[in-house]
Every structure is written in structure tokens, then in C-alpha cells.
Amino acid sequence: MDSLHVTFADGRAVDVRPGIRVVELAASAGAKNLVAAKIDGQLVDLNRVLDKDCTVEWVAPESKDGLEVLRHSTAHLMAQAVQSLFPGTQVTIGPTIDDGFYYDFKSDHVFTPEDLESIEKRMQELAKANLKVTREELPRAEAIELFGKMGEAYKVEIIEGIAADTVSLYRQGDWVDLCRGPHVPSTSAIKAFKLTSIAGAYWRGDSRNPQLQRIYGTGWANKKDLEDYLKRIEEAKLRDHRRLGPALDLFSLHPIAPGSPFFHPKGTIIYNILIQYMRDLYQRYGYSEVVTPLIYKTDLWKTSGHYEAFHDDMFLMNVHDGEYGVKPMNCPGHCYLFGSRKYSYRDLPIRFADFSRLHRFEPSGVLSGLTRVRSFAQDDAHIYCTPEQLDGELEQFVAMTKEVYKVFGFDRIEVTLQTRPEKFLGRIEFWDAAEAGLRRCLERSGFTVEVLPGEGAFYGPKIGFDFRDVLERSWTLATVQIDCAMPERFGLKYVTSDGSEAVPMMLHRAVLGSIERFIAILLEHCAGAFPLWLAPVQLRVLTVTDDHKEYAGKVVEQLKADGWRVEFDGRNEKLGFKIREAQLAKVPYAVVIGEKEVAAATVAPRRRGGENVAPLPVLEFANNLRAEVAQEMGQA
């Protein structure tokens, strides 16, 4: 072969000599500031040799793929620094994670926060040394011998579990590690990083295995992006719902019930308002709310397929007549409910909504505030419809999701389509039809969609609606799935127009998702400053002196009678102190009552942000509040 034909991402094409390295091709094409490339869609090192016609896409450090390569390479840099500072340390695994990386180490030395500074300094020295990063492949047996001589028992175990005849290694200077790659061409490409924390871990995540030490870090393409990230982390600490929730008297957690939050009166107000908001939507969108049992015989989940797939995550118990389980999800119960009577095609769609408590046995190590709990409720619903009704049901779900997201100000939406995993239930033709239906829905909705192959549930493909919060974090809230297994497994039928029987289509859908998790996300998104319609205390009436208590009491009663959630602060404290406390409590309005307000029968509202509203009569103030709520709810 005299030449290779290379096509670039922009459509340009060139002929090059066989054996050319990607880095040489980049130089000839004028491509600069790269960390890797994609050859026929596969991420590779810049030193990779080209031996066939291909397509080439350059990978810049700021891109998603570029950051993945940078962070993986920074993890290696950290491991090299650790082993140079603490001889005898073994490295195990060091993957990338969201916004960063970690490495697990086996060491007699117990790492401290002060060690992180020393490790960072050594990493900076290694980066400046411009060590070339090279890939090599070794026969599996030779790699086992190499790492065995190095005393890397964990690496030997990993290699012994690899079926391939050869494995790939990466070297930088005198340091080497087992890795698939790709990596940056030299350590000088690593310019912006920070080690963030230390944690314990178990080898292969199993508590029966030896305990390791994990060091977390973050890596970015440049120092500005790193500084911006670190500022977001500091802001995230201030917004952390685990701090704000107790501080605002919304909820608390206690070892007596791990993963099961206690909602205080104010938090319960928010909880119930969210559920009522969804109930009001259900009235308009044609849902029927149901209440289903909390505990079932496990035969139910054996029929649905959850018992095999979800067994370890369930709270199970044996009683006199068999094994029972506390329900971790509503869908099998809804299938049983649908199957308890006969439906005609004229009855469909049937939309069952359910706010029942759910319980899942999450390991104690992953429990986190309200975002990862064992006890929760969802705005859960299941829709049973004919194939002809599917597109309309999906369109209605998207419309409801858009309406809800608009009310909460979630305007940065990202959509994913998650397709059939390797292990699944149901017939292939059901899966193909379901995925096609979801694709049609997304094409009509106009969203830019990212496809996540193989990430659907075991029983059906899924659409996920994510929103990006003020801290640039992505959260999945609304989801819709088409079930390819349960209707048939439960023997569900409806009578068609020609009198025959058919299996209904089944949709799983939620808009808020877990109510607990939604409250956590919203609390952090708005830093505890809930919108007026959702705030547990909407108004706090403050008196300037004791002389104004009588009139203030009448104002409080009038506002309460009008349906507002009001607190009264008539303490003998300075007004500035009371206002400051109302602001710290995130109350939308502090309503001041002084001599002028008593004389004129008015109130002097002060908004949460510090803006003073001109004094006005109570009735007019209440009308203004109603207008504000209507605007927040999209009803103005």
C-alpha cells in the first residue's frame, strides 16, 4: 500500500504514508493543542501509528474526551508521585470520575491532608519534567512477571483476570502501570490539577477484601477552569442540603433510622405542597391516584423479574406463610391492579399515579442526605395504553415535564435516550418497537439527544431529562420508560376493537422522581431561598416595638385567613436583628409594623433580597402576593 486515505471531521481528506504517527499527521494538518485523537471513533494516543484508511477527529484538552484523557493521565501522575514519596506503596485502580479522578493505594503509611500538599508538589515537578508517556504491549505472562517483581500484587491479580494474550502498559520516566489508555503524550500536557480529599475503600469494592486508601483529585485543561471549579465546590459546600436542611429546620437524619429522613413541620409543608402540585397536574392530565400495599409476598417480584435483579436491594422477611418484602417500587403492584379487572380498548389509556412509601436497602456507605436514602416516595405513575396511543402518551409526558421544569426555573435541559442493556427481559421485537417510539417522541420534541447505548433498565429503554443547576451539576429528574416485559409476564390483556385480546403497552414515568431527592436538589439549586409559592414560611411579621403588637396581631390573622403561611415575631429585639434573622431563615417577605403602619393601617414589606416595598394596605399586599405566585406558577 503506497498511501493511506485519511478523512478529517470537517470533511477534508489527505493521503499519507503508511506508518505515520497521529502526532505527525496533526503537525502536517496544522492541528495544535491536542491531547489525543479519535480514529474511526476510537479514542487513541497521539503516538498511535496509522496502518489503514480511516477517519480522524482531533481531541482538544477542553473537550469532554480531552478532559477524560487529561484526568486519567493526572491520576497516573498522582500515583507516580505517591510511589516516589512513599516507597513500598502498591497502586491498584485509578479511574476517572465526574470532574476528576481517584487512585486506590495499599500503603503502610496513613495518608493525611498534609500529605496531599507534598504529593501535589511532587506532581508539579513531574509535570514540568516533561516525561514522555509511551504505550507498550507485553505478553500476559511477561506482564505478570514484571509486576510480580515490582511487588504489585494487586496488578498481578488484575492481569490474571484478563483473558487476552497481551496487555498494554504505560511508562512515564521510570514509572510504569497497567492501563488501556489513552494518555497524553508527555507529562507537560498536565497543567491544572488539585488533590481534594482522602477516603477509605475496599479492594474491588468488597468489604471482605483488604482495606485501601483512596486519594481524590480534579483535573482541568487550564488553571482558569480549575479555579472556576474550586469556586463552585466552595459554593456547593455553602449550598449543601445536608447543612441547609437542619439549619432551616426542614429535616434531620438520625442513626436510629439510617437513610430514612425525619421531616420537620416546615419540611413537611414543602413535601406536601410538591405532592399537591403534582396532584393538581394529574387532574388536568387525566391520571387516577391509587394506594397500593406496602408489603407483598415475594411471588409478586418473582413474576415481574425484580426478585432476581433487585433481590439484594430489598428489605425481606420470613413470616409464617412465606417470604415477604417491603416494596422498593410500585410497578408490579400496578400491574396486579390493572390485571384485577377487564379493560376494553375504549377504557385505555389507564394512568395510575401513586405516592406510596418505597424502601430500598442502600448500603450504609452510599447513604447521603436526601439524595441517597432507604425510605422515599416518588411522583410515580404507570400508563397502560394501546400501541396507537403510545405517541400521544409520550407527547403528553413531555408536555407535563416542560410545564413542571418551567415552574421550577429548570431551563438548561439535557436529554438522553438509554437503550437495551446486555441483560434484559422481554422480546427483542418489543424492545425495537419501544426504542423506535422513544426516538419518534424525541424527534418531534426538538431536543438535542445523547444516546447512551446499553444503559436502559433491564425491562425497557428510557428517556432521561436532566437539568444543569447553578453549580453546573447535572441531575436526572424526569424519566419515562416503555416496559418490554412486565405486561406479558403478568398476563395483562385488554379487549381490542375486533373482540380479540392484546397485551397493553406499559409506560413507567416520573417527573420529580424521588420527592426526597428533588427537595435536596431544589434546596441546593436555590440555596434555601424557595419561591414564594413553595416557601414553608412565606411571610414573617415584625414589630418595631411592643406598642405595635396589637395591630400586628390583626395583620397576622388577616393574612392567615387569606391562606398565607405567616410567622409573627413580636420579641423585644431591635428591628435590624429581626430582619437579619428573617433573611437567614430565607423567608420571602419580612413585613414590618411600626408607628406609621399602625397609624395608616398599612404594612411595610421587605423582600428577602433586601428591597423595601412602599407601605400599602394589607388587602393590596395580599393581592400583590397572589399575582407573584401566579407569575411563578406560569398562570399570570
MOZI-V603583 format. One record per pair of residues at least 6 apart in sequence whose C-alpha atoms are under 8 Angstrom apart, sorted by the first residue. I is the first residue (numbers start at 1). J is the second residue. Records with the same first field share a line. If there is no record, write none. Layout:
# MOZI-V603583
I: J / J
This chain:
# MOZI-V603583
1: 18
2: 17 / 18
3: 15 / 16 / 17 / 18
4: 15 / 16 / 17 / 18 / 51 / 52 / 53 / 54
5: 13 / 14 / 15 / 16 / 52 / 53 / 54
6: 13 / 14 / 15 / 16 / 53 / 54 / 55 / 56
7: 13 / 14 / 54 / 55 / 56
8: 55 / 56 / 57
9: 55 / 56 / 57
18: 50 / 51 / 52
19: 49 / 50 / 51
20: 49 / 50 / 51
21: 46 / 47 / 48 / 49 / 50
22: 37 / 45 / 46 / 47 / 48 / 49 / 50
23: 46 / 47
26: 32
31: 58
33: 60 / 61
34: 58 / 59 / 60 / 61
35: 45 / 46 / 59 / 60 / 61 / 66 / 69 / 70 / 183 / 184 / 185 / 189
36: 43 / 44 / 45 / 46 / 58 / 59 / 60 / 66 / 69 / 182 / 183 / 184
37: 43 / 44 / 45 / 46 / 56 / 57 / 58 / 59
38: 44 / 55 / 56 / 57 / 58 / 59
39: 54 / 55 / 56 / 57
40: 54 / 55 / 56
41: 55 / 56 / 57
43: 65 / 182
44: 181 / 182 / 183
45: 181 / 182 / 183 / 184 / 185
46: 184 / 185
47: 134 / 185
59: 65 / 66
60: 66
61: 67 / 70 / 221
62: 220 / 221
67: 219 / 220 / 221
68: 96
69: 181 / 182 / 183 / 184
70: 183 / 184 / 189 / 190 / 219 / 220 / 221
71: 96 / 100 / 101 / 218 / 219 / 220
72: 94 / 95 / 96 / 101 / 181 / 183
73: 183 / 184 / 187 / 190
74: 101 / 190 / 193 / 219
75: 94 / 95 / 96 / 101 / 102 / 103 / 217
76: 94 / 177
77: 123 / 126 / 127 / 187
78: 103 / 119 / 120 / 123
79: 91 / 103
80: 123 / 175
81: 119 / 120 / 122 / 123 / 126
82: 89 / 119
83: 89 / 90
85: 119
86: 109
88: 107
89: 105 / 106 / 107 / 108
90: 105 / 106 / 107 / 151 / 152 / 153 / 154
91: 103 / 104 / 105 / 106 / 152 / 154 / 155
92: 103 / 104 / 105 / 106 / 154 / 155
93: 103 / 104
94: 101 / 102 / 103 / 104
95: 101 / 102 / 103
96: 102
99: 218 / 219
100: 216 / 217 / 218 / 219
101: 216 / 217 / 218 / 219
102: 214 / 215 / 216 / 217
103: 214 / 215 / 216
104: 201 / 212 / 213 / 214 / 215
105: 212 / 213 / 214
106: 211 / 212 / 213
107: 212 / 213
110: 213
111: 198 / 213
112: 198
113: 197 / 198
116: 195 / 196
117: 195
120: 194 / 195
126: 187
127: 187 / 188 / 189 / 190 / 191
128: 187 / 188
129: 187 / 188
130: 186 / 187 / 188
131: 172 / 173 / 186 / 187 / 188
132: 171 / 172 / 173 / 185 / 186 / 187
133: 170 / 171 / 172 / 173 / 183 / 184 / 185 / 186 / 187
134: 170 / 171 / 172 / 185
135: 168 / 169 / 170 / 171
136: 168 / 169 / 170
137: 166 / 167 / 168 / 169
138: 166 / 167 / 168 / 169
139: 165 / 166 / 167
140: 159 / 164 / 165 / 166 / 167
143: 156 / 159 / 167
144: 155 / 156 / 159 / 160
147: 153 / 155 / 156
148: 156
155: 178
159: 167
167: 178 / 180
168: 178 / 179 / 180
169: 176 / 177 / 178 / 179 / 180
170: 176 / 177 / 178 / 179 / 181
171: 177
172: 186 / 187
184: 190
190: 221
191: 220 / 221 / 222 / 223
192: 219 / 220 / 221 / 222 / 223 / 226
193: 217 / 218 / 219 / 220 / 223 / 226
194: 217 / 218 / 219
195: 215 / 216 / 217 / 218
196: 215 / 216 / 217 / 218
197: 215 / 216 / 217
198: 213 / 214 / 215 / 216
199: 213 / 214 / 215 / 216
200: 211 / 212 / 213 / 214
201: 211 / 212 / 213 / 214
202: 208 / 209 / 210 / 211 / 212
203: 209 / 210 / 211 / 212
219: 226
220: 226
232: 471
235: 471
236: 471 / 524
238: 527
239: 523 / 524 / 525 / 527 / 528
240: 524
241: 369 / 370 / 520 / 521 / 523 / 524
242: 369 / 370
244: 523 / 527 / 528
245: 251 / 252 / 523
246: 252
248: 528 / 585
249: 264 / 266 / 267
250: 263 / 264 / 265 / 266 / 267 / 268
251: 261 / 262 / 263 / 264 / 267
252: 261 / 262 / 263 / 264
253: 259 / 260 / 261 / 262 / 369
254: 261 / 262
258: 364 / 367 / 374
259: 362 / 364 / 367 / 368 / 369 / 370 / 372 / 373 / 374 / 375
260: 373 / 374 / 375 / 376
261: 369 / 370 / 373 / 375
266: 536 / 537
267: 536
269: 536
270: 534 / 535 / 536
271: 515 / 519
273: 534
274: 515 / 534
275: 355 / 379
278: 379
281: 400
282: 288
285: 396
286: 351
287: 350 / 351 / 352 / 353
288: 350 / 351 / 352 / 353
289: 352 / 353 / 354
290: 352 / 353 / 354
291: 354 / 355 / 356
292: 330 / 333 / 334 / 354 / 356
293: 333
294: 326 / 327 / 356 / 357 / 358
295: 324 / 325 / 326 / 327
296: 324 / 325 / 326 / 327
297: 322 / 323 / 324 / 325
298: 307 / 323 / 324 / 325
300: 332 / 333
301: 307 / 332
302: 308
303: 489 / 490
304: 332 / 485 / 486 / 489 / 490
305: 425 / 486
312: 361
313: 328 / 360 / 361 / 362
314: 325 / 326 / 327 / 328 / 359 / 360 / 361
315: 325 / 326 / 327 / 359 / 360 / 361
316: 323 / 324 / 325 / 326
317: 323 / 324 / 325
318: 324
326: 358 / 359
327: 358 / 359 / 360
328: 358 / 359 / 360
329: 358 / 359
330: 354 / 356 / 358 / 380
331: 382 / 508
332: 486
334: 352 / 382
335: 486 / 487 / 490 / 492
336: 490
338: 492
339: 490 / 491 / 492 / 493
342: 493 / 494 / 495
343: 493 / 494 / 495
344: 494 / 495 / 496
345: 386 / 494 / 495 / 496 / 497
348: 384 / 385 / 386
349: 383 / 384 / 385 / 386 / 389
350: 383 / 384 / 385
351: 381 / 382 / 383 / 384
352: 381 / 382 / 383
353: 379 / 380 / 381 / 382
354: 378 / 379 / 380 / 381
355: 377 / 378 / 379 / 380
356: 377 / 378
357: 375 / 376 / 377 / 378
358: 374 / 375 / 376 / 377
359: 374 / 375 / 376
360: 373 / 374 / 375
361: 374
362: 372 / 373 / 374
366: 372
367: 373 / 374
369: 520
370: 516 / 517 / 519 / 520
371: 516 / 517 / 518 / 520 / 521
372: 517
376: 514 / 515 / 516
377: 514 / 515 / 516
378: 510 / 512 / 513 / 514 / 515
379: 510 / 511 / 512 / 513 / 514 / 515
380: 508 / 509 / 510 / 511 / 513
381: 508 / 509 / 510
382: 506 / 507 / 508 / 509
383: 505 / 506 / 507 / 508
384: 504 / 505 / 506 / 507
385: 504 / 505 / 506
386: 504 / 505
387: 504 / 505
390: 437 / 505
391: 437 / 440 / 441
394: 438 / 441
395: 441 / 445
397: 480 / 509
398: 445
400: 511
401: 478 / 511
404: 511
405: 411
406: 634
407: 632 / 633 / 634
410: 467 / 468 / 469
411: 467
412: 467 / 468 / 469
413: 465 / 466 / 467 / 468
414: 447 / 448 / 449 / 465 / 466 / 467 / 468
415: 447 / 448 / 449 / 450 / 463 / 464 / 465 / 466
416: 449 / 450 / 451 / 452 / 463 / 464 / 465 / 466
417: 438 / 439 / 449 / 450 / 451 / 452 / 461 / 462 / 463 / 464
418: 451 / 452 / 453 / 454 / 455 / 456 / 461 / 462 / 463 / 464
419: 435 / 451 / 452 / 453 / 454 / 455 / 456 / 460 / 461 / 462
420: 431 / 453 / 454 / 455 / 456 / 457 / 458 / 460 / 461
421: 453 / 454 / 455 / 456 / 457 / 458
422: 454
423: 458
424: 457 / 458 / 459 / 460
425: 458 / 459 / 460 / 484 / 485
426: 459 / 484 / 485 / 486
427: 484 / 485
430: 484
431: 460 / 461 / 484
434: 460 / 461 / 482 / 483 / 484
435: 461
438: 462 / 463
442: 449
455: 461
456: 462
459: 483 / 484 / 485 / 486
460: 481 / 482 / 483 / 484 / 485
461: 481 / 482 / 483
462: 479 / 480 / 481 / 482
463: 479 / 480 / 481
464: 476 / 477 / 478 / 479 / 480
465: 476 / 477 / 478 / 479
466: 474 / 475 / 476 / 477 / 478
467: 474 / 475 / 476 / 477
468: 474 / 475
469: 475 / 525
470: 525
471: 525
475: 521
477: 510 / 511 / 512 / 513 / 518
478: 509 / 510 / 511 / 512 / 513
479: 508 / 509 / 510 / 511 / 513
480: 507 / 508 / 509 / 510
481: 507 / 508 / 509
482: 505 / 506 / 507 / 508
483: 505 / 506 / 507 / 508
484: 506
487: 493 / 503 / 504 / 505 / 506
488: 503
491: 503
492: 503 / 504
493: 501 / 502 / 503 / 504
494: 501 / 502 / 503 / 504
495: 501 / 502
496: 502
512: 518
523: 529 / 530
528: 586
529: 535 / 586 / 587 / 588
530: 586 / 588
531: 588 / 632
532: 538 / 588 / 628 / 629 / 632
533: 629 / 632
535: 587 / 588
536: 565
537: 565 / 566 / 567 / 587 / 588
538: 564 / 565 / 566 / 587 / 588 / 589
539: 564 / 565 / 566 / 567 / 587 / 588 / 589 / 590 / 591
540: 566 / 567 / 568 / 569 / 582 / 587 / 589 / 590 / 591
541: 552 / 556 / 566 / 567 / 568 / 569 / 590 / 591 / 592 / 593
542: 552 / 568 / 569 / 570 / 575 / 578 / 579 / 590 / 591 / 592 / 593
543: 549 / 552 / 569 / 570 / 571 / 575 / 592 / 593 / 594
544: 574 / 575 / 592 / 593 / 594 / 595
545: 570 / 572 / 594
546: 570 / 571 / 572
548: 593 / 594 / 595 / 598
549: 570
551: 598
552: 593
553: 568
555: 618
556: 566 / 567 / 568
559: 565 / 566 / 618 / 622
560: 566
562: 622
569: 578
579: 590
582: 590 / 608
583: 608 / 609
586: 608
587: 608
588: 607 / 608
589: 605 / 606 / 607 / 608
590: 605 / 606 / 607 / 608
591: 603 / 604 / 605 / 606
592: 603 / 604 / 605 / 606
593: 603 / 604
597: 603 / 604 / 615
601: 617 / 618
602: 615 / 616 / 617 / 618
603: 615 / 616 / 617 / 618 / 621
604: 612 / 613 / 614 / 615 / 616
605: 612 / 613 / 614 / 615
606: 612 / 613
607: 613
627: 636
630: 636
